[in-house]
Each structure stands twice: as structure tokens, then as C-alpha cells.
Amino acid sequence: MTTAVPTQHKPKLNFWQIWNISFGFLGVQFGFALQNANASRILSDLGADLHSLSLFWLVAPVMGLLIQPIVGSASDRTWNKIGRRSPYILLGGAAAAIGMLLMPNSATLASFITPLFFGAMMLAVMDASFNVAFQPFRALVSDMVPDEQRTLGYSIQSFLINIGAVCGSILPFVLTNVIGLENTAQTGEVAPSVIWAFYIGASVMFGSVLWTVLRTKEYAPGEYGLAPLDAVPAQRSILTKMSEFLGLMKSMPTTMKQLAFVQFFSWFALFIMWVYTMPAIAQHIWGVEAKWFDPDYLSMTEIPAHIAAAKGTAGDWVGIIFAAYSLFAAVFSIFLAKIAKKFGRKLTYSLSLIAGGLGYLSIFFLQDATITTVNLYITQIDVPQGAVSLFIPMIGVGIAWAAILAMPYAILAGSIPIKQTGVYMGIFNFTIAAPQIISGIFAGWILTAVFDNQAIYILMMAGASMILAALAVYFVKDGVNTQTSSS
């Protein structure tokens, strides 16, 4: 990408330039998808009960809450020979790869602490690292892509995110059913198929991040209206920084405040899905009783072979259906920009969230235990008919996921000051982290106290939350710049 004469109007990019800008997100999401589909499985195998699963998962939003605003602000003020956002993308990718190599080996590596605690620590390392990379990728699109291509830019990013998610989610299943690695584990161990999936994921993630860093030449500060480095004094006290940050929070664009309500209900639902889909379908479709997820009960008995097999197959199937919703999201992302242009971003966003909510709710009715043979082209597998039917609700979930990844950012980008894009994108992550933290604190208690550890009902609650998110879109202003650039 050639350097141009400074101007406020960014040059139009070709498809492959936009592709390269977001390609690293494919690898980051590959790793993130492996975590989403398998973290509950790993932690459960290492000794976590259903109530505590959501508490362990709290590290993800907490890390996002702490790290993304800091990284966003820091990247706004960074420039070196690597670039502005690229140093953070590269650092986050490398650190996350290390965490992915270590987490599935918790039982082997933990000498002075319990494997469960070591696994939780590595989950925290991965989440912190993913968040270091996530925010600069969002800001990079805003930095590099002109306004008229911004919806396209975030749609391509959404497409690549979901291709990575498909590959990451399906990988343990492929390693078991095509390569032949074992997918079952006794308490305190992790299945070999999951361990090797994390090894491969770490390699793919770092390689794709490196591709974006090497193939994207960022515009220098001050070029095309991007904030110059001397716009903010280099030396400021902690109190001054905190005061400025709180000032930005207070004066955030109206559009960001309105989107916060949509984000709350949609990410509350997504967190529940990532944490509890595995036990929900194992119980509801494979017929595994809740006691087989209770570490106290497991400590008094050996897991029967058929229960271990059912949990292993259900865990693999979570990867398949997560890959399915990611694939549907990737396909929908291709058409998302055109649909939003024709029908408006708000209507497209709202209807997409309704599709996701209905997808969650429909899972309750898919309890057919009849064993059927499924041809997945790469292999054949015998699973309950109810598991096969899960592909239908995943269409709705995929449509919602594609919209969640693209539409809020496309709506928001035009309402924030150019020179504070990074920090405001980081602040916007509060609207992602906060609902997950609330969900993590209360979902496990609700599951135990209200739903008697029947995880299918917590998924129904997620469906209702997604419908509320769709209704909240009505109150969002789109197309109006609600805040001028700060001096």
C-alpha cells in the first residue's frame, strides 16, 4: 500500500487489501472458537461443576474490560516501524498461542497447584491475549477503510472471523473421527483430540496474525485525518489519565449509549451459549444425567464407559454445531452489506437478533433420541436425531452472530471522533464485557437454584434475552454523528 499525500479522504481499497487487513482475525477467532467449544469441556474434565463453570468463564469478559480500553488508548498513541495497531496484534497473537499450548496440558504441568486452577490460569492468559489482539483489529479497519467501504470492511472481517470459527470448532471432531485420536477423558485429564487441536490452533493463529502484520502498511499518524502522536502530551499523571478516561466515558456518543442496551442482551445470551451448550445437549439429547457433571459425585465413582463416550461425543458435537453457526454466519456476512443497504442497518440488525433468539428457543423441542447415521463427507457418525436437528436452530444463531460482529461497529464508527477511535472502541468493549460478567456471576446460581442443574433451561433464558436485544435496536439512532471531534 503506497503512501499518499495527507488528506481527510482515505483512498478506496481493493478487495484483497481489505482482506489482508482482517486476515489475522481468522486465526485469532480460530483459537477463540477452540476455547469457546472446549473450555467448559476441559474445565469439567479437570474437576469443575456446572455452577462454577460460568465463574471460571468470567476471566474472559474481565480481561476484555480491563485490557481493551488500555490497549485502545495505547495504540492510539503508538507509532513505530511495525505500525500503530500491528504491534499489539502481534503481541496478542503470540501470547495467546503460548496459552493455547499450555492449557490442555494442565494435568501434566501443574505441580504445585491443582490442574483445575492451572487450567483456569491459562484460560485467563488466553483471554487476556485475545483481547490485546481484538481491539486493534477493530480499530485497524476504522483507520484504513474509507467511510463508504466501512460496512464492507466489517462484513469481510465478520466473514473471516466465522471461517476461522468453523475450522477451530470442528477440529477436535476431525481429529477424532478422521485421524483417530481418542476423544474421551477421565476426571483430571484432557482428551488427546482436544490437546492436539489446541496445538494446531496456536500455529494457525500466530501464522495468520503474522500475515496481517506483514501485508498491511498502516497509514502514519496525521495521515488521512488520523490522530497525530503529538495530539496528546507524552507525560501525564495517573490521575490525569483517569480523569480523561472518565470524561470520555461521560461524553461518549449517544449512539454508543443506545447500542449498549442491545449489546447487553445479546452478549448475555452468547455467554450462556458458550458456557452451557455442552452440558445442555449432553443432558437434553444424549440423556446424560446431571450427576455426571458433579465433581463430588464423580469423586466417589468411576465414570462408566457409555457415559464417558456420550460426554465425549456431545463435546465433539458442540464443535460441529458451533462450526455450523459460524459457517451460516460467514455465508450471511457475504450478503450482509447489501441487505443492510437495501433495508437499513437497524432493521437488518433487529431481524437477525430475532432469528438468533428463535434458534435458541427451538432447541428445547429437539429431544429425539433415535440413533441415526450422519454422513459429514469427511466421516460418518451415529448420533441421536435430536443432535442432527440442531443444525436448524444454528441457522438463526449464525445470522445473529454475523450481525453482532458487524452491525454495531458499522453503526458506531461514524459517531466517534477520528483521533479517539481506538480508545472509544475499547470503551465500547465495556458493553460486551459487562453483560458477560453479570451472566457469569448469576447464570450458575440460576442454573442450580432455579433450574435444578438442567442446562437446557438456561439456553431458553438466553433465547429470551436475544429477543430483548432485537427490541432494543428500535431505540438506536443510526446515520447521525452525535458527537464532534474532541480537541
DAFENNOR-V407920 format. One record per backbone hydrogen bond with DSSP energy under -0.5 kcal/mol. NH is the residue of the N-H (numbers start at 0). CO is the residue of the C=O. Records with the same first field share a line. If there is no record, write none. Layout:
NH=CO + CO
This chain:
9=7
17=13
18=14
19=15
20=16
21=17
22=18
23=19
24=21
25=21 + 22
26=22
27=23
28=24
29=25
30=26
31=27
32=28
33=29
34=30
35=31
36=32
37=33
38=34
41=37
42=38
43=39
44=40
45=41
46=43
47=42
52=48
53=49
55=51
56=52
57=54
58=55
59=56
60=56
61=57
62=58
63=59
64=60
65=61
66=62
67=63
69=65
70=66
71=67
72=68
73=69
74=70
75=71
76=72 + 73
77=74
79=82
87=84
88=84
89=85
90=86
91=87
92=88
93=89
94=90
95=91
96=92
97=93
98=94
99=95
100=96
101=97
102=98
103=99
104=101
105=102
107=104
108=104
109=105
110=108
117=113
118=114
119=115
120=116
121=117
122=118
123=119
124=120
125=121
126=122
127=123
128=124
129=125
130=126
131=127
132=128
133=129
134=130
135=131
136=132
137=133
138=134
139=135
140=136
141=137
142=138
143=139
144=140
148=145
149=146
152=148
153=149
154=150
155=151
156=152
157=153
158=154
159=155
160=156
161=157
162=158
163=159
164=160
165=161
166=162
167=163
168=164
169=165
170=166
173=169
174=170
175=171
176=172
177=173
178=173
179=174
180=174
187=44
188=44 + 185
192=181
193=190
194=190
195=191
196=192
197=193
198=194
199=195
200=196
201=197
202=198
203=199
204=200
205=201
206=202
207=203
208=204
209=205
210=206
211=207
212=208
213=209
214=210
215=211
216=214
217=215
221=225
222=219
224=221
225=222
230=227
231=228
235=233
240=236
241=237
242=238
243=239
244=240
245=241
246=242
247=243
248=244
249=245
250=246
251=248
255=252
256=252
257=253
258=254
259=255
260=256 + 257
261=257
262=258
263=259
264=260
265=261
266=262
267=263
268=264
269=265
270=266
271=267
272=268
273=269
274=270
275=271
276=272
279=275
280=276
281=277
282=278
283=279
284=280
285=280
286=282
287=281
288=286
291=288
292=289
293=290
294=292
297=293
298=294
299=296
300=297
307=303
308=304
309=305
310=306
311=307
312=308
313=309
314=310
315=311
316=312
317=313
318=314
319=315
320=316
321=317
322=318
323=319
324=320
325=321
326=322
327=323
328=324
329=325
330=326
331=327
332=328
333=329 + 330
334=330 + 331
335=331
336=332
338=334
339=335
340=336
341=337
342=338
343=339
347=343
348=344
349=345
350=346
351=347
352=348
353=349
354=350
355=351
356=352
357=353
358=354
359=355
360=356
361=357
362=358 + 359
363=360
364=361
365=362
366=364
371=382
373=371 + 380
375=373 + 378
377=375
380=373
382=371 + 380
384=369
385=367
386=383
387=383
388=384
389=385 + 386
390=387
391=388
392=388
393=389
394=390 + 391
395=391
396=392
397=393
398=394
399=395
400=396
401=397
402=398
403=399
404=400
405=401
406=402
407=402
409=405
410=406
411=407
412=408
413=409
414=411
415=412
419=416
420=417
423=419
424=420
425=421
426=422
427=423
428=424 + 425
429=426
430=427
431=428
432=428
433=429
435=431
436=432
437=433
438=434
439=435
440=436
441=437
442=438
443=439
445=441
446=442
447=443
448=444
449=445
450=445
451=447
452=446
453=450
454=452
456=453
457=454
458=454
459=455
460=456
461=457
462=458
463=459
464=460
465=461
466=462
467=463
468=464
469=465
470=466
471=467
472=468 + 469
473=470
474=471
475=472
481=479
